[in-house]
Amino acid sequence: MRMPAKKQFETIDEYIKTFPKNVQTVLEKMRQTVKRAAPEAEETISYQIPTFKLKGTSLVHFAAFRKHIGLYPPAPREFKKEVSSYLGPKGNLKFPTDKPIPYDLVTRIVLSRRKEILEKK
């Protein structure tokens, strides 16, 4: 997959449009998955990647790479066993682009992060 040229993105749409169609489809589905799990979260760009914030706190970030879709921050401990095959070197998740993305797992991670943020605020 061709990586986009370094660019300052202002919206998630701008970010997604820089990728090939097949990757755009996956990124848009990731975006919709997060929006359904946390409809009140605000879309933004942070670290030049798509980000959802809730009550001013980063809920999740996601990004496309050559061979995977990354999801940040590391998944809550309760998902340790389920995410073990997707763990990156810093605990972030790496979903290979040549395999189906576990959107149900993404939904549950977002719901867990949402609950954690709302209980702290």
C-alpha positions in Angstrom: 0.0 0.0 0.0 1.2 3.5 -0.8 1.7 5.7 2.2 0.3 9.2 1.9 2.8 12.1 1.6 3.4 13.9 4.9 0.5 16.3 5.2 -1.2 18.3 7.9 -4.7 16.8 8.2 -7.6 18.9 9.6 -10.3 16.2 9.3 -10.7 12.5 9.4 -12.2 12.7 5.8 -8.9 14.3 4.6 -6.9 11.6 6.2 -9.0 8.8 4.8 -9.0 10.2 1.3 -5.2 9.8 1.0 -5.4 6.0 0.9 -6.3 3.5 -1.8 -10.1 2.7 -2.0 -9.8 -0.7 -0.2 -8.0 1.0 2.7 -10.5 3.9 2.7 -13.3 1.3 3.1 -11.6 -0.2 6.2 -10.8 3.2 7.8 -14.4 4.4 7.2 -15.8 1.2 8.8 -13.4 1.7 11.8 -14.7 5.3 12.1 -18.4 4.2 12.0 -17.7 1.4 14.5 -16.3 4.0 17.0 -19.1 6.4 16.3 -21.7 3.8 17.0 -20.1 2.8 20.3 -19.6 6.3 21.4 -21.9 8.6 19.5 -21.2 11.6 21.8 -17.4 11.4 21.1 -15.9 14.3 19.1 -14.0 13.5 15.8 -10.7 15.3 15.5 -7.1 14.8 14.3 -4.4 14.3 16.9 -0.8 13.2 16.1 -1.9 13.5 12.4 -4.2 10.5 12.7 -8.0 10.1 13.3 -8.9 10.5 16.9 -12.1 10.5 18.9 -12.3 12.5 22.1 -14.7 12.3 24.9 -15.0 15.0 27.6 -11.7 16.4 26.4 -9.9 13.0 26.8 -8.6 10.8 23.9 -11.0 7.9 23.6 -9.2 6.1 20.7 -7.0 6.9 17.7 -6.7 4.7 14.6 -4.3 4.8 11.6 -3.4 2.9 8.5 0.0 1.6 7.8 1.6 -0.5 5.1 0.3 -3.9 6.4 -2.0 -3.1 9.3 -4.5 -0.8 10.9 -3.4 0.5 14.3 -5.7 1.2 17.2 -4.5 3.2 20.2 -4.1 3.5 23.2 -3.4 -0.1 24.4 -6.6 -2.1 25.1 -7.9 -2.2 28.7 -6.6 -5.2 30.7 -9.9 -7.0 30.5 -9.2 -7.7 26.8 -5.7 -9.1 27.4 -6.4 -12.6 26.0 -8.6 -11.5 23.1 -6.0 -8.9 21.8 -2.9 -11.1 22.3 -2.6 -11.9 18.6 -2.9 -8.2 17.7 -0.4 -6.7 20.1 2.2 -4.3 18.8 5.5 -3.6 20.6 4.0 -0.9 22.8 0.7 -2.6 23.6 -1.2 -0.9 20.8 -3.2 -3.1 18.5 -2.2 -3.9 15.0 -4.9 -5.4 12.8 -3.4 -7.0 9.6 -4.9 -5.6 6.5 -4.9 -9.0 4.8 -7.3 -10.5 7.5 -10.8 -9.4 8.6 -10.8 -6.6 11.2 -12.5 -7.7 14.4 -14.9 -4.8 14.5 -16.9 -6.4 17.4 -13.7 -6.4 19.5 -13.1 -2.7 18.5 -16.7 -1.9 19.6 -16.2 -3.6 23.0 -12.8 -1.8 23.5 -14.4 1.6 22.7 -17.3 0.9 25.0 -14.9 0.0 27.8 -12.7 3.1 27.3 -15.9 5.2 27.1 -17.1 3.9 30.4 -13.7 4.4 32.0 -13.6 8.1 30.8 -17.2 8.8 31.9 -16.6 7.3 35.3 -13.5 9.5 35.9 -15.2 12.8 34.8 
